[in-house]
Structures are given as structure tokens and as C-alpha cells.
Amino acid sequence: MTRDEGVMAAVVLSFAALVTAHLTLVAGLAGRSPRWRAAVAAVVAPLAPYWGFRSKMGARAGIWVASAAVYIVARILARR
């Protein structure tokens, strides 16, 4: 596997993990009170992990933050 293939795989996989974590956080927030947070977190993405940590969904929020960090680094590497 070449460097470009590795970076591209990291971009795709980290984005897939980020979207999945975001959707599970929004679904979790929809099941908790106040429910309006789910609608806002669906549109304003950085609020999802913040409210997720506060709502005791630490694993989901941690995966969101980690996959976002990997995605950002992979996108930076892909531009080179």
C-alpha cells in the first residue's frame, strides 16, 4: 500500500466513523431531555460531543472527537 492509498483510507474511514458517531450522539440526545438539543446538535456538529459528554455518553463523544481529529490530520496529509 502506498502512502497515498493509506492517507485516502484514513480519510474515508475516519469520516465514516465521524458520521456514525454523530448520528448515534444525535439519536442518544433525542432520547434524553431536553429533546431540542438533538435537533440543534444535528445542525451544529461540535455541540453533539459537548452535550454528549454532559449527558453521560462519554464513549460516543470520545469516538466523535477522536475520529474528527484523525479526519482533520488525514485531510491535511492528503493536501500535500
N, C-alpha and C positions, 0 to 999 in steps of 0.2 A: 504494500500500500504506500502510495506516495504521500508527501506532505499535504498536497492539495486535496487528495481524497480524504485524508484524516481530518483536515480542517472542515471540509464540507460535511463529513459525517457528524462532527461535533456541532456544527451549526444546526443541522436538521434534527438531531436527537435532542439537543438542549432546547430547541424551540418547541418540539413536541412535548417534552416534559413540562415546559413552562405553561403551555396552553392547557395541558391536562391538570396541572396543579392549580391553575387559575380557575378552571371550571369546577373543580372539586371544592375549592375555597368558596366560590360564589354559591354553590349548592349547599354547603355547610352553613354559610351565613343566612341563607334563605330559611333554614330550619330553626334558626335562633332569633330571639327577639333583640332588638328591633329589626324587622324584616327589610326595611328600606335600605339597610346597609348593603344587602346583596345587589340591589339594582344599581346603587352608586358604585360599588366595587367592580361591577361588570363593565362600567364605562371608564372609571378612573382606576386603572390597574394597580398602581402602587398602594392603594388603600386596602386591597384584598389581603396581603400578608400582614399589614399592620393590624387590621381588625381580626384577622385570623389568630395572631398571637394573643390578642386581648380576649378572644373567645375560647381560649384553650385548645386551639387547633395548631399546636406548635409544629408538629411533623409536616403537615401540609404547607404551612407558611415557610418552614425551613427549606422544603423542597422547592418552593416557588423562588425564594431568594437565591438558593444555590444554582438552580437552572438559569435564572436570569443572569447571574454573574458569569456562568460558563458561556452563555449565549453572547454576552457582550464581548468577552475576551475572544471567542471564536470569530465573531464578526470583525473585530479589529485585525486579527491574524489573516482573515480572508481578504482584507483590503490590500495587504502587502504583496 
